[in-house]
């Protein structure tokens, strides 16, 4: 499905449950129109990964995800050979006797024994059009992998020494995300369109919650969002993202909660805070204080 304007991007993404502001919709539109990778930075849980999922659903394309981690190298991201199957083929040839070594080597290093990893898979033709390639949490990797990735995304091709170069017939839609645990090299960023995904405003977060947890009443939704936004102003180790807001609202619905109370907040803090020190800090009177501040904000 074509997205021919910024308004169309916002509307199409909203149709699949992703509510975004005009600035993010603009950079998504430009990324699609210009065929440039989209680089998204921001705190964990603000919707960076979800934009790739929403794009794939909206465009009707396959989503291919490369989850980054410390120690990730080019071979793990591109391909590997199925050594177990190759050994079986070798033993079968030996048992048959008279195997042609050259023919056997050619057979062993063919597509039949190749295991495609995300980058190679994204370069191959896909039913329905080029896939959406999500390179998630790039900041977890190291500089050598960044350098390799920069080359791969420049020409949208990868090289397999035994088979040669595989070039994408059409470039995939590339979304890179970073939680900014370290700075990603400028050379890679220059090849992308950049956007910082911030925590949403109160009104935007209400819209997001209405889309993702429509069962929640307006009163409960407003209290949940107001409390979470108050919580983000506190000096805590890990501020809750939008993902935690949605999870908490769903937990409260499962408990048939109609409005917040200090007791309910204390019982369910594990849905929005993921570190024990933060949970201890917000128990009891602190939860009551934040709830009062949130309600004051709502009444104002």
C-alpha positions in Angstrom: 0.0 0.0 0.0 1.5 3.3 -1.1 1.8 6.1 1.4 1.8 9.2 -0.8 1.9 11.9 1.9 2.8 12.6 5.5 -0.9 12.6 6.5 -1.3 9.2 4.8 1.6 7.8 6.8 0.0 8.9 10.0 -3.4 7.5 9.0 -2.0 4.2 7.7 0.1 3.6 10.9 -2.8 4.5 13.1 -4.9 1.9 11.2 -2.5 -0.8 12.5 -2.4 0.7 16.1 0.7 2.8 15.9 0.0 6.4 16.9 2.8 8.9 16.0 3.3 12.6 15.7 3.9 14.5 12.5 7.7 14.8 12.9 8.1 11.0 13.1 5.6 10.5 10.2 7.6 13.0 8.1 10.9 11.2 8.5 9.2 7.8 7.8 7.6 9.3 4.7 11.0 10.6 3.5 12.7 7.3 4.3 10.2 5.5 2.1 10.2 8.1 -0.7 14.0 8.5 -0.9 14.9 4.8 -0.1 17.1 5.9 2.8 17.6 3.8 6.0 15.8 5.2 9.0 17.8 5.6 12.2 15.8 5.9 15.4 17.3 6.7 18.8 15.5 7.1 22.1 14.9 5.6 25.5 13.9 1.9 25.7 10.1 1.4 25.4 9.2 4.5 23.4 8.1 2.7 20.2 11.2 2.5 18.1 10.9 -1.3 17.4 7.2 -1.0 16.9 7.5 1.4 14.0 9.2 -1.3 12.0 6.5 -3.8 12.8 3.8 -1.2 12.0 5.5 -0.4 8.7 5.7 -4.0 7.7 2.0 -4.5 8.5 1.0 -1.3 6.7 3.0 -2.0 3.5 2.1 -5.7 3.5 5.8 -6.7 3.5 7.7 -9.3 5.4 9.5 -8.1 8.6 13.1 -9.4 9.0 14.7 -8.6 12.3 18.4 -8.6 13.2 18.6 -8.4 17.0 22.0 -7.0 17.9 24.1 -8.1 20.8 27.7 -7.7 22.1 30.0 -9.8 19.9 27.7 -10.0 16.9 29.9 -10.4 13.8 29.3 -10.3 10.0 29.0 -14.0 9.5 26.3 -14.3 12.2 24.4 -11.5 10.6 24.7 -12.7 7.0 25.0 -16.5 6.7 26.5 -19.7 7.9 27.0 -23.1 6.4 25.0 -26.1 7.6 28.0 -28.1 8.7 25.9 -31.1 10.0 24.2 -31.5 6.6 27.6 -31.1 4.8 29.1 -33.9 6.9 26.2 -36.2 6.1 26.7 -35.4 2.4 30.4 -36.1 2.6 29.9 -39.5 4.3 27.2 -40.4 1.9 29.5 -39.6 -1.0 32.3 -41.6 0.6 30.1 -44.6 1.1 29.0 -44.5 -2.5 32.6 -44.5 -3.6 34.3 -42.8 -6.5 33.1 -39.3 -5.5 34.4 -36.5 -7.7 36.1 -34.1 -5.3 35.5 -31.0 -7.3 31.9 -31.8 -7.9 31.4 -32.6 -4.2 33.0 -29.3 -3.1 30.8 -27.4 -5.5 27.7 -29.2 -4.2 28.7 -28.6 -0.5 29.0 -24.9 -1.0 25.7 -24.3 -2.7 22.4 -22.8 -1.7 21.2 -26.2 -0.5 23.6 -26.0 2.5 23.5 -22.3 3.1 21.6 -20.9 6.1 20.6 -17.4 5.4 20.8 -15.0 8.3 18.8 -11.7 8.4 21.0 -9.5 6.3 21.3 -12.0 3.5 17.6 -12.8 3.7 16.7 -9.1 3.3 18.8 -8.9 0.1 16.8 -11.8 -1.5 13.7 -11.2 -3.6 10.6 -11.5 -1.4 7.0 -12.2 -2.2 5.0 -8.9 -1.9 8.0 -6.6 -2.4 11.2 -5.7 -0.6 11.0 -6.6 3.2 11.3 -4.3 6.2 14.7 -5.0 7.7 14.8 -4.1 11.4 18.3 -3.8 12.9 17.4 -3.5 16.5 19.6 -2.1 19.3 22.6 -1.4 17.2 24.3 0.3 20.1 24.9 -3.2 21.6 27.4 -4.1 18.9 30.9 -2.8 18.4 32.6 -0.6 15.8 33.9 -3.4 13.4 30.3 -4.6 12.9 29.2 -1.0 12.4 31.8 -0.6 9.6 30.6 -3.8 8.0 27.0 -2.7 8.2 27.9 0.7 6.7 29.3 -1.0 3.6 26.4 -3.4 3.3 23.8 -0.6 3.5 25.7 1.6 1.1 25.3 -0.8 -1.8 22.6 -3.1 -0.4 24.7 -6.2 -1.1 26.7 -8.8 0.8 29.5 -11.1 -0.3 29.7 -14.8 0.3 33.3 -15.9 -0.6 32.2 -19.4 -1.8 29.2 -18.1 -3.9 30.0 -14.4 -4.8 28.1 -11.2 -4.3 24.4 -11.1 -3.5 22.8 -7.8 -4.4 19.2 -6.8 -3.5 17.1 -6.4 -6.7 15.2 -3.7 -4.7 16.6 -2.2 -1.5 14.7 -3.3 1.7 13.1 -0.7 3.9 15.7 -0.4 6.7 15.0 0.7 10.2 17.9 0.9 12.7 17.3 1.5 16.4 19.5 2.5 19.3 18.9 3.0 23.0 22.0 5.2 23.1 23.9 3.1 25.6 26.9 4.3 23.4 27.3 6.6 20.5 26.9 5.1 17.0 29.6 6.3 14.6 28.7 9.4 12.6 29.6 7.8 9.3 26.8 5.3 9.7 24.3 8.0 10.8 25.1 10.1 7.7 23.8 7.3 5.5 20.5 7.4 7.3 17.6 9.8 8.1 17.7 10.4 11.8 15.0 10.9 14.4 15.0 11.0 18.2 11.9 9.2 19.5 11.0 11.0 22.8 8.4 10.2 25.4 5.0 11.3 24.1 3.0 14.2 25.4 0.0 13.5 27.7 -2.5 13.8 24.8 -0.4 11.6 22.5 0.1 8.9 25.2 -3.7 8.9 25.8 -4.2 8.3 22.1 -1.6 5.4 22.1 -3.3 3.8 25.1 -6.7 4.1 23.5 -5.3 2.3 20.4 -3.5 -0.4 22.3 -5.8 -0.9 25.4 -9.2 0.2 24.2 -11.0 -1.7 27.0 -9.7 0.9 29.6 -12.1 3.6 30.6 -11.3 7.2 29.9 -11.0 7.9 33.6 -8.5 5.0 34.2 -6.5 5.8 31.1 -6.1 9.4 32.1 -5.0 8.5 35.6 -2.6 5.8 34.3 -0.9 8.2 31.9 -0.8 11.1 34.3 0.8 8.9 37.0 3.4 7.4 34.6 4.3 10.9 33.4 4.7 12.1 37.0 6.9 9.0 37.5 9.2 10.0 34.6 10.0 13.2 36.5 11.4 11.3 39.5 15.1 10.4 40.0 14.8 6.7 39.2 17.2 4.3 37.5 14.9 3.4 34.6 12.0 5.6 33.6 9.0 3.7 32.3 8.4 3.8 28.5 5.1 3.7 26.6 5.4 -0.1 26.5 5.2 -0.1 30.3 2.2 2.3 30.3 0.3 -0.2 28.0 1.4 -3.2 30.1 0.3 -1.6 33.3 -3.1 -0.6 31.9 -3.7 -4.2 30.8 -2.6 -5.5 34.3 -5.1 -3.1 36.0 -7.8 -4.2 33.6 -7.1 -7.8 34.5 -7.6 -6.9 38.2 -10.9 -5.1 37.4 -9.4 -1.8 38.7 -11.6 1.2 37.9 -9.4 3.9 39.4 -5.9 4.1 40.9 -5.2 3.9 44.6 -1.9 3.9 46.5 -2.5 0.2 47.4 -3.1 -0.8 43.8 -0.1 1.1 42.6 2.2 -0.6 45.2 0.8 -4.0 44.3 1.4 -3.5 40.5 4.7 -1.5 40.4 6.4 -4.4 38.8 4.5 -3.8 35.6 6.1 -0.3 35.2 9.4 -0.4 37.1 12.0 -3.1 36.4 14.6 -2.4 39.2 14.1 -3.3 42.8 15.7 0.0 44.0 13.1 2.0 42.0 10.2 -0.1 43.3 11.3 0.3 46.9 11.6 4.0 46.4 8.1 4.3 45.2 6.3 2.2 47.8 3.9 3.6 50.3 3.7 7.3 50.8 5.7 8.1 47.7 3.1 6.3 45.5 0.4 8.3 47.3 2.3 11.6 46.7 2.7 10.9 43.0 -0.9 9.9 42.6 -2.0 13.1 44.3 0.3 15.1 42.0 -1.1 13.3 39.0 -4.7 14.0 40.0 -3.9 17.7 40.6 -2.5 17.8 37.1 -5.7 16.2 35.7 -8.0 18.6 37.6 -5.9 21.6 36.4 
